[in-house]
């Protein structure tokens, strides 16, 4: 099957923070691209035993962005009991879920830019240690890429679209 959503990876090579941020932005874009053109029913369709859907992945990643960048990096409020699950309540509008992910991304990008240095330390420790922005970018790029791959497989099952 031909890849129908393939795009090149970032070509940014101007510095550690620029490169790391560009690859995170690319993975976020890949997740959102998997949602484009699907109906509400398709976005909510659960095709794996875990119950994961494309929309559920978007919801999960929005909360992860808020927790990691908004809370841990920037020191903002966030509940440790935040819903990180993959099930989107039926009453929750698709546009709301996708809009919240886009808003969380924008907030995260502002926090990254404010930190400005890969060696900047998080405001809120993880396991008793204030990790660096470098660690956080690696963690969230990995997390987002993993879920982009899940979304890619689900999207292929729905309509055959493939590619990063």
C-alpha positions in Angstrom: 0.0 0.0 0.0 1.3 3.5 -0.9 2.0 5.9 1.9 -0.6 8.6 1.7 0.4 10.9 4.6 4.2 10.7 4.4 6.2 13.9 5.2 9.9 14.3 5.8 11.3 14.6 9.3 12.5 18.1 10.3 15.8 19.3 8.8 16.5 21.8 11.6 20.1 21.5 12.8 20.7 24.9 14.5 21.2 23.9 18.1 20.2 21.3 20.7 17.0 23.0 21.8 15.9 23.9 18.3 16.4 20.3 17.1 14.7 18.7 20.1 11.8 21.1 19.9 11.4 20.6 16.1 11.2 16.8 16.5 8.5 17.1 19.2 6.5 19.5 17.0 6.8 17.1 14.2 5.5 14.2 16.3 2.6 16.3 17.5 1.8 17.2 13.9 1.8 13.5 13.0 -0.8 12.8 15.7 -3.1 15.6 14.6 -2.7 14.5 10.9 -4.0 11.1 11.8 -7.2 12.7 13.0 -7.7 14.8 9.8 -10.5 13.8 7.5 -12.1 11.3 9.8 -15.7 11.4 11.0 -16.6 11.6 14.7 -17.5 8.0 14.6 -14.2 7.0 13.0 -12.2 9.1 15.5 -13.9 7.3 18.4 -13.7 3.9 16.9 -11.9 1.4 19.1 -10.2 -1.3 17.0 -7.8 -2.8 19.6 -8.5 -4.6 22.8 -7.3 -1.8 24.9 -10.1 0.4 23.7 -7.7 3.0 22.3 -9.1 5.3 19.6 -7.4 8.1 17.6 -9.5 10.7 19.6 -8.5 9.0 22.8 -4.8 9.3 22.0 -5.3 13.0 21.3 -7.1 13.4 24.6 -4.3 11.5 26.5 -1.6 13.6 24.9 -3.3 16.9 25.7 -3.3 15.9 29.4 0.3 14.7 29.2 1.4 18.1 27.7 -0.4 19.9 30.5 1.2 17.7 33.2 4.7 17.6 31.9 5.2 21.1 30.5 2.5 23.1 32.3 3.0 21.6 35.7 6.5 20.0 35.9 8.4 22.5 33.7 6.5 25.7 34.4 5.2 25.0 37.8 1.5 25.5 37.0 -1.5 23.8 38.7 -2.3 20.3 37.6 -4.0 17.4 39.4 -2.1 14.2 39.8 -5.5 12.6 39.4 -5.9 14.1 35.9 -7.6 11.8 33.4 -4.8 10.2 31.3 -7.0 7.5 29.9 -7.8 6.8 26.3 -11.6 6.7 26.6 -13.4 9.9 25.5 -16.8 10.4 27.0 -19.6 10.4 24.4 -20.7 13.8 25.6 -17.3 15.3 24.9 -17.2 17.0 21.5 -14.5 16.0 19.0 -13.7 19.6 18.3 -13.2 20.2 22.0 -10.7 17.4 22.4 -8.7 18.4 19.4 -8.9 22.1 20.4 -7.6 21.3 23.9 -4.6 19.4 22.4 -3.8 22.4 20.2 -4.1 24.7 23.2 -2.0 22.4 25.4 0.7 22.4 22.6 0.7 26.2 22.4 1.0 26.4 26.2 3.8 23.9 26.2 5.7 25.7 23.5 5.5 28.9 25.5 6.9 27.1 28.5 9.7 25.6 26.4 10.6 28.9 24.9 10.5 30.6 28.4 12.9 27.9 29.8 15.1 28.6 26.8 17.9 26.2 27.6 18.1 22.4 27.5 19.8 22.5 30.9 16.9 24.5 32.5 15.5 22.5 35.4 11.8 21.7 35.9 10.0 23.6 38.6 8.4 20.5 40.0 10.6 17.4 40.7 10.0 14.0 39.2 10.8 11.2 41.7 12.5 13.8 43.9 14.8 15.2 41.1 14.3 18.3 39.1 14.9 16.9 35.6 16.2 19.1 32.8 14.3 20.4 29.8 16.5 18.2 27.7 15.1 15.1 29.6 11.6 16.4 29.3 11.8 17.0 25.5 13.3 13.5 25.0 10.6 12.0 27.2 7.7 13.8 25.5 9.0 13.2 22.0 9.3 9.5 22.7 5.8 9.4 24.3 4.2 11.4 21.4 6.0 9.3 18.8 4.8 6.1 20.4 1.2 7.3 20.3 1.6 8.6 16.8 2.5 5.1 15.8 -0.6 3.8 17.6 -2.7 6.4 15.7 -1.0 5.4 12.4 -2.1 1.7 12.9 -5.6 2.6 13.9 -5.9 5.0 11.0 -4.7 2.4 8.6 -7.4 0.0 9.9 -10.1 2.7 9.4 -9.4 3.9 5.9 -6.0 2.6 4.7 -4.1 5.9 5.1 -0.5 5.3 6.2 2.8 7.2 6.6 4.3 9.6 9.1 
